C-alpha cells in the first residue's frame, strides 16, 4: 500500500488474535475509509424501426398510397399558415404550427406501420447467417415431400415415405452444419463486403457480431447522474458554438439591417417556399439518416408521395413568416463515440444528430 493511500484512507489498524489460528503469525486488519461509486452500465434497448433496405418497389408504392390518404386527413390551420405578418406573435398561431408539425410526423410514422418491413433483433428472428442460401431450399423441399406423404395416407414404407425421410434428414443435417460453420460464413461475408467495397454490408455484419455485447455507459467524464451529464454536454457545446471570435460592431450592423428589412415588410422574408423547392431539397438528402429521438428517417421523405412536399412547404413558409420553429425541431441528439475498446467516454468524442425535418430546412435555406 502506498504511503498516500495509507495516510488518507486507513481509519485504524488492528491485530486479530484468535485461538483457532494455528499459524505463528497473526493477521493485521486495515479498516479503510474509501469512497466507492458503483458504476452502472445499462443494456442497450433495441428500438424497432422501419427497415427501408428490405423494402421493395411494392412496399414503397403501398407506403405512398397510405401516406397520401393520411395527408388528406390533416386539417390545416388557415389563419396560421396564411398569416403574412412577420411581426406576428399570436400564441394560437404558434400552437397551430406545433400541432401541424406533429400531425405530419405522425402521418409518416403511421404510414410505415404494416407496410414497410421492420428491424428485428437477431434473438427474436431466430435466423442464423447463411439460412437463406443453405437451409431454406432444404426446408422447402422437406415441407413439400412431407405434405405429399400426408396426402398419401402417411405410409410407413414406399417411395414417398423414403423420400420424405431423406429430405427431412437433409434438412436437419443442414441446420447442424450451418450452426457449426456460422463463424466461417460471417467471416466470408465480411471479406466479400470488403472486396466488393460494399460498406453497408460490411458494417451490417460488424453490427450483428457486436450487438450482443453493446452496453450503454453510465459515466461520462466522471459524472454518473443523467442531469449532470446533460448539463456537461450543454456547457461544452455552448463553448464550442461561441468560441469563434467576431466583431461586435459588425454583428450589430447585421442585426440593424435585418430589423429594418422586417419593419419595411421586405419580400425577402415574405417569399414562400414552393413544393418544388421542398422536393429538390428532399432529393438532396442522404438515405439511411435518422434522428435519435424517434424512428423518423430521411427515407420517410425520399420515398414519400408529392403531397408531403406540399405540406412541408406550407409549414416551412409559416415558420419563416412567424420566425418560429416547432418545439420538436429545436432538439438534437448528442451521441458519444468511444475511442478504443477500453476508452472512457468524453465530450470530446461526440457527434450531434439533428432532426430529419431540421436537416431538410437547412438544405433549402
PyMOL commands that set and color helices and strands:
alter all, ss='L'
color gray80, all
select helices_A, chain A and resi 3-9+52-54+57-72+78-81+91-112+122-125+131-151+159-180+182-195+199-213+226-241+248-263+267-270+275-283+299-302+306-322+327-330+356-364
alter helices_A, ss='H'
color red, helices_A
select strands_A, chain A and resi 10-16+27-32+41-43+215-217+332-336+350-354
alter strands_A, ss='S'
color yellow, strands_A
deselect
rebuild
show_as cartoon
